[in-house]
Amino acid sequence: MKINTNMAAQAAGLSVIKNERFTHEAMHRLSTGIKINSATDDAAGWTISSKMTTNLQSMQQALRNTHNGISMLETAASAATEMGNMVQRARELTLQGISDSSTPAQKAMMQNEVDEMLKAIQSIAQDTQYNNINLLDGSSASMHIQVGTIAGQTFDVSISSLTLEALNLDGLDIISNPSEALAKTDAAVTAITNAQAKFGVDVGLLNQSLETLMTGSLSFEAARGRIIDADYASDTTTLASKTIMGQAAIAMVSQANQRPTTVHHLLKMEGSKQL
């Protein structure tokens, strides 16, 4: 029996340290819900999950960009709808003014109504904005919406100008020159209708990009979860096992530390015999 080097106590103490480390790691995983909390847990898994997290965050930002693009186009489309309604009304008044069943005073009122609607159309074209960006005044003829996770993955949007000048409605006279007024309103209706159709096509394409991004984002999130998410069934089992083993190791340290007292007892017995 040896007392200078108590290998049993040292081995039991090493087991205590190991079990405490395993217990701490299991508790950390259970408290955070994450299996890989740092590179020391799993260097390869940490590297892969970090790259996947970057891609996932980029995809989520691209989703927000796409949602914003759709909202912007829908704002422009709503404004164009109101403008189209007013141009249609101007055409109706032009047809009404052609008829001699209307008095000169009534025709003057029709022209006044058209003039007010033209002012409203110009106001809509100049003031329709999304996030402080003018949409219908011709300044948004070339826009890019980032719909991917790398540079160059953009959706290009071109919004036509719908000002009175662009629609050729400035100074529209439905009384003095009704034929010209009809031609101009017809052309304006066509221009606005074409713009609305373009908005619809662009929104449809952005919705397709949105679905693709959502599918990819869900797949990435599921794949990342398989790498970093804690397995509660496994970790609770590990925690219970290592807790019990740790308590047993502490008990063994105590037992091992009692062994030198046996040597002391033997020495006392030998001394008694000699006396």
Beta strands, then each sheet from edge to edge (+ up, - down):
strand 1: 129-130
strand 2: 133-134
strand 3: 143-146
strand 4: 154-157
sheet 1: 1+ 2-
sheet 2: 3+ 4-
end
